[in-house]
Amino acid sequence: MTKILTVTLNPALDVSSAADRVTPGPKIRLDPPVAEPGGGGINVARAAAKLGASPRAIAALGGATGQRIAGLMAGSGVRLIPFDLPGETRENLAVTDRETGEQYRLQRPGPDWTPALEQAITALIATEAAQIGPDAVVVLSGSQPPGISDSFPQDLSRALPPKARLIIDTSGPALERLVGQPEPTAKPLVLRMDQSESEGLAGRPLTDIKASLDFAASLVARGVADCVVVARGASGSVLATDRLRLHARPPVVQVASKIGAGDSFTAAFALALAEGEDWPSALMRGTAAAAAAVMTPGTELCRATDAAELLGRCTLAAPA
């Protein structure tokens, strides 16, 4: 069993389609839709399974849409652990304009949470992590639904077994709280964010690799996380710890869809850590998986064969 447990507080049924052209006004005739289980942690678990892992995934599921997601997860290689949630799990839509190649992504909010539900899922996550054993890699990924405390990532960090390794990839107020109010007793091992999120937190454009590395290193120095990773799209990702400054760059690939690149990165990165690999190796494997994901259409995640082939074409540097 791979020592990976993912957590999805706000899962979704991801529906993707395409049309000849997307314009306001006239009716838009869509292709037959493709539906897949989605949400950060679910996607990370699915990608990890495609890469050869056997992860567990806790997902808060409610209503008919939640049941449909559970059904779609069957046979994915992921051990799904549903957390029963009142209300209806959300459904998202991605439509690709064939004429321009642009993709429109419509995201709905999730059901409202209560403090009691938050406490219950925290206890469930801690229990499952303890069952996995020492050095479990817990990945909290995706947006937070309405009603969840902004401090949830830090609260979860405190609740986990002492040797569990927590990777956080979230957004919005929870990310702002984690960065703005770091707590030594609630520090995750890894914090990952994309370029837009990093620039929003920095309050300025991060125009080059050095700027992103400086920002990531500043968060490590402030005790936000032991390791901070910032994704920079086609130019790859940077990683900073108290001793390392790394930049992994992928090769140029044909982009079919950018959906799933971040989740594929996190899956490969978490898998590398679960298998005992070091930071440079984890960064390279994550970068290759992210590049592999953009080569696939719609909401499809990375393919293991593509990730393996691209790994040898990624480059790693240690900028000053």
C-alpha positions as CSV (number, residue, x, y, z in Angstrom):
1,M,0.0,0.0,0.0
2,T,1.3,3.4,-1.0
3,K,1.5,5.8,2.0
4,I,-0.6,8.5,0.4
5,L,-3.9,9.8,1.8
6,T,-5.6,12.6,-0.1
7,V,-8.4,14.9,1.3
8,T,-11.0,16.6,-0.8
9,L,-13.4,18.9,1.1
10,N,-15.1,20.3,-2.0
11,P,-15.2,17.6,-4.7
12,A,-17.0,18.0,-7.9
13,L,-18.3,16.1,-10.9
14,D,-16.2,17.6,-13.7
15,V,-18.0,17.7,-17.0
16,S,-16.1,18.6,-20.1
17,S,-17.3,19.2,-23.6
18,A,-16.4,21.3,-26.8
19,A,-18.2,23.4,-29.3
20,D,-17.3,24.8,-32.7
21,R,-17.4,28.3,-31.2
22,V,-18.3,29.8,-27.8
23,T,-20.0,33.2,-28.1
24,P,-22.6,35.1,-26.1
25,G,-26.2,35.2,-27.5
26,P,-26.9,32.2,-29.7
27,K,-27.4,28.7,-28.5
28,I,-24.1,26.7,-28.3
29,R,-24.3,23.1,-29.5
30,L,-22.0,21.0,-27.3
31,D,-20.4,17.7,-28.0
32,P,-21.5,14.7,-25.9
33,P,-20.1,15.5,-22.4
34,V,-17.5,13.5,-20.6
35,A,-18.0,13.3,-16.8
36,E,-15.2,12.5,-14.4
37,P,-14.8,12.7,-10.6
38,G,-13.0,15.8,-9.6
39,G,-11.8,18.1,-6.9
40,G,-8.1,18.6,-5.9
41,G,-7.6,15.6,-3.6
42,I,-9.6,13.2,-5.8
43,N,-7.6,14.3,-8.8
44,V,-4.3,13.9,-7.0
45,A,-5.3,10.4,-5.9
46,R,-6.5,9.4,-9.4
47,A,-3.2,10.7,-10.9
48,A,-1.2,8.9,-8.3
49,A,-3.0,5.7,-9.2
50,K,-2.2,6.2,-12.8
51,L,1.4,6.6,-11.9
52,G,1.4,3.2,-10.1
53,A,0.4,4.1,-6.5
54,S,-2.5,2.6,-4.4
55,P,-3.7,5.7,-2.6
56,R,-6.6,6.3,-0.2
57,A,-8.8,9.3,-0.8
58,I,-11.2,10.9,1.7
59,A,-13.9,12.9,-0.1
60,A,-16.9,14.7,1.3
61,L,-19.8,13.5,-0.9
62,G,-23.5,14.3,-0.8
63,G,-26.6,13.7,-2.8
64,A,-27.0,12.1,-6.2
65,T,-23.9,13.8,-7.6
66,G,-21.8,12.5,-4.7
67,Q,-23.1,9.0,-5.5
68,R,-22.2,9.4,-9.1
69,I,-18.7,10.4,-8.2
70,A,-18.3,7.4,-6.0
71,G,-19.5,5.2,-8.9
72,L,-17.0,6.8,-11.3
73,M,-14.2,6.1,-8.8
74,A,-14.8,2.4,-9.0
75,G,-11.9,0.7,-10.8
76,S,-9.7,3.8,-10.6
77,G,-7.1,2.1,-8.3
78,V,-8.0,4.5,-5.5
79,R,-9.5,3.4,-2.2
80,L,-12.3,5.9,-1.7
81,I,-13.3,6.8,1.8
82,P,-16.6,8.7,1.6
83,F,-17.5,11.3,4.2
84,D,-21.3,11.7,4.2
85,L,-22.2,15.3,3.7
86,P,-25.7,16.9,3.7
87,G,-26.6,18.6,0.5
88,E,-25.6,18.1,-3.1
89,T,-22.0,17.8,-4.3
90,R,-21.2,20.4,-6.9
91,E,-20.8,20.0,-10.6
92,N,-18.3,21.9,-12.8
93,L,-18.3,22.5,-16.5
94,A,-15.3,23.0,-18.9
95,V,-16.1,23.9,-22.5
96,T,-13.4,24.1,-25.2
97,D,-13.9,26.5,-28.2
98,R,-12.5,24.6,-31.1
99,E,-12.1,27.7,-33.3
100,T,-9.7,29.5,-30.8
101,G,-8.6,26.6,-28.7
102,E,-9.6,28.5,-25.6
103,Q,-11.2,26.7,-22.6
104,Y,-14.0,28.1,-20.4
105,R,-14.2,26.7,-16.9
106,L,-17.3,27.2,-14.8
107,Q,-17.0,26.4,-11.1
108,R,-19.9,26.1,-8.7
109,P,-19.7,26.5,-4.9
110,G,-20.1,23.4,-2.7
111,P,-22.6,22.7,0.1
112,D,-22.3,24.7,3.4
113,W,-20.4,23.1,6.3
114,T,-20.9,23.3,10.0
115,P,-18.3,23.2,12.8
116,A,-19.5,19.7,13.8
117,L,-18.9,18.4,10.2
118,E,-15.4,20.0,10.2
119,Q,-14.5,18.3,13.5
120,A,-15.8,15.0,12.3
121,I,-13.8,15.0,9.0
122,T,-10.6,16.1,10.9
123,A,-11.0,13.1,13.2
124,L,-11.5,10.8,10.2
125,I,-8.4,12.1,8.5
126,A,-6.3,11.7,11.6
127,T,-7.6,8.1,12.1
128,E,-6.9,7.1,8.5
129,A,-3.4,8.6,8.6
130,A,-2.6,6.7,11.7
131,Q,-3.8,3.5,10.1
132,I,-1.5,4.0,7.2
133,G,1.4,4.2,9.6
134,P,4.5,6.3,10.2
135,D,5.5,8.7,7.5
136,A,2.1,8.8,5.9
137,V,1.9,11.5,3.2
138,V,-1.4,13.4,3.6
139,V,-2.4,15.7,0.7
140,L,-5.0,18.4,1.4
141,S,-5.8,19.7,-2.1
142,G,-8.5,21.9,-3.6
143,S,-10.7,24.8,-2.6
144,Q,-12.5,25.0,0.7
145,P,-16.3,24.9,0.7
146,P,-18.5,27.5,2.4
147,G,-18.5,27.3,6.2
148,I,-15.1,25.6,6.6
149,S,-12.8,27.6,8.9
150,D,-9.9,29.4,7.2
151,S,-7.7,27.8,9.8
152,F,-8.6,24.2,8.7
153,P,-5.2,23.4,7.2
154,Q,-3.4,24.4,10.4
155,D,-6.0,22.6,12.6
156,L,-5.5,19.5,10.5
157,S,-1.7,19.7,10.8
158,R,-2.0,19.7,14.6
159,A,-4.4,16.8,14.5
160,L,-2.3,14.5,12.4
161,P,0.0,11.8,13.9
162,P,3.5,13.3,14.7
163,K,5.4,11.7,11.8
164,A,2.7,12.3,9.1
165,R,3.9,14.6,6.3
166,L,1.3,17.1,5.2
167,I,1.2,18.6,1.7
168,I,-1.2,21.6,1.2
169,D,-2.4,22.9,-2.1
170,T,-5.3,25.2,-1.4
171,S,-6.5,28.7,-2.3
172,G,-8.4,31.7,-1.1
173,P,-8.7,32.7,2.6
174,A,-7.3,29.4,3.8
175,L,-4.1,30.0,1.9
176,E,-3.9,33.6,3.0
177,R,-4.3,32.6,6.6
178,L,-1.6,29.9,6.3
179,V,0.8,32.4,4.8
180,G,-0.2,35.5,6.9
181,Q,-0.4,33.7,10.3
182,P,2.1,30.9,10.3
183,E,2.1,28.7,13.4
184,P,5.2,26.7,14.4
185,T,3.0,23.9,15.8
186,A,0.9,23.7,12.7
187,K,3.4,23.9,9.9
188,P,2.9,21.6,6.9
189,L,5.8,19.9,5.3
190,V,5.0,21.3,1.8
191,L,3.0,24.2,0.6
192,R,2.4,24.4,-3.2
193,M,0.8,27.2,-5.1
194,D,0.5,28.5,-8.7
195,Q,2.0,31.7,-10.1
196,S,-1.2,33.7,-9.8
197,E,-1.6,32.7,-6.1
198,S,2.0,33.5,-5.3
199,E,1.8,36.9,-7.0
200,G,-1.4,37.7,-5.1
201,L,0.2,36.8,-1.8
202,A,3.4,38.7,-2.7
203,G,1.4,41.7,-3.8
204,R,3.5,42.2,-6.9
205,P,4.4,40.4,-10.2
206,L,7.0,37.7,-9.9
207,T,8.5,38.2,-13.3
208,D,11.2,35.6,-13.3
209,I,12.5,32.4,-11.7
210,K,14.6,34.3,-9.2
211,A,11.6,36.3,-8.0
212,S,9.6,33.2,-7.5
213,L,12.4,31.5,-5.6
214,D,13.0,34.5,-3.4
215,F,9.3,34.6,-2.5
216,A,9.2,30.8,-1.8
217,A,12.4,31.1,0.3
218,S,10.9,34.0,2.3
219,L,7.9,31.9,3.2
220,V,10.2,29.1,4.4
221,A,12.2,31.6,6.5
222,R,9.0,32.8,8.1
223,G,8.0,29.3,9.1
224,V,5.0,28.9,6.8
225,A,6.2,25.4,5.6
226,D,9.4,23.4,5.5
227,C,9.2,23.4,1.7
228,V,7.4,25.8,-0.6
229,V,6.8,25.0,-4.3
230,V,5.6,27.7,-6.8
231,A,4.4,26.6,-10.2
232,R,5.3,28.9,-13.2
233,G,3.3,27.3,-16.0
234,A,5.3,26.3,-19.1
235,S,8.6,27.3,-17.4
236,G,8.1,24.7,-14.7
237,S,8.2,24.9,-10.9
238,V,10.6,26.3,-8.3
239,L,11.2,24.7,-4.8
240,A,12.7,26.3,-1.7
241,T,13.7,24.8,1.6
242,D,16.0,26.2,4.3
243,R,19.0,24.8,2.3
244,L,17.8,24.4,-1.3
245,R,16.7,26.6,-4.2
246,L,15.7,24.5,-7.2
247,H,14.1,25.1,-10.6
248,A,12.8,22.2,-12.7
249,R,11.9,23.1,-16.3
250,P,9.8,20.8,-18.6
251,P,10.3,20.3,-22.3
252,V,8.0,22.1,-24.7
253,V,4.9,19.9,-25.3
254,Q,1.7,20.3,-27.3
255,V,-0.9,21.7,-25.0
256,A,-4.4,20.0,-25.3
257,S,-5.8,21.1,-21.9
258,K,-4.3,22.8,-18.8
259,I,-6.8,21.1,-16.5
260,G,-5.1,18.6,-14.1
261,A,-1.5,19.8,-14.4
262,G,-1.3,21.0,-10.8
263,D,-3.0,17.9,-9.4
264,S,-0.7,15.7,-11.5
265,F,2.3,17.5,-10.2
266,T,1.2,17.1,-6.6
267,A,0.5,13.4,-7.2
268,A,3.9,12.6,-8.6
269,F,5.6,14.8,-6.0
270,A,3.7,13.1,-3.1
271,L,4.5,9.7,-4.6
272,A,8.2,10.5,-4.8
273,L,8.2,11.5,-1.1
274,A,6.2,8.4,-0.1
275,E,8.8,6.3,-1.9
276,G,11.7,7.9,0.1
277,E,13.0,10.1,-2.7
278,D,14.6,13.5,-2.1
279,W,13.5,17.0,-2.9
280,P,15.2,17.3,-6.3
281,S,13.7,14.0,-7.5
282,A,10.3,14.9,-6.2
283,L,10.4,18.2,-8.0
284,M,11.5,16.6,-11.3
285,R,8.9,13.9,-11.1
286,G,6.2,16.4,-10.4
287,T,7.3,18.6,-13.3
288,A,7.2,15.7,-15.7
289,A,3.7,14.7,-14.6
290,A,2.4,18.2,-15.0
291,A,3.8,18.4,-18.5
292,A,2.2,15.1,-19.3
293,A,-1.2,16.3,-18.0
294,V,-1.4,19.3,-20.4
295,M,-0.9,16.9,-23.3
296,T,-4.2,15.1,-22.5
297,P,-7.6,16.5,-23.6
298,G,-10.4,17.8,-21.3
299,T,-10.1,16.9,-17.7
300,E,-7.9,13.8,-18.3
301,L,-4.9,13.7,-16.0
302,C,-1.3,12.7,-16.7
303,R,-0.5,9.4,-18.4
304,A,2.2,7.3,-16.8
305,T,4.0,6.6,-20.1
306,D,4.1,10.3,-21.0
307,A,5.4,11.2,-17.5
308,A,8.1,8.6,-17.7
309,E,9.2,9.8,-21.1
310,L,9.2,13.5,-20.2
311,L,11.1,12.9,-17.0
312,G,14.3,12.4,-18.9
313,R,13.7,15.6,-20.9
314,C,13.2,17.9,-17.9
315,T,16.1,19.9,-16.6
316,L,17.0,20.8,-13.0
317,A,19.0,23.9,-12.0
318,A,20.0,25.3,-8.6
319,P,19.8,29.1,-9.1
320,A,21.6,31.3,-6.6
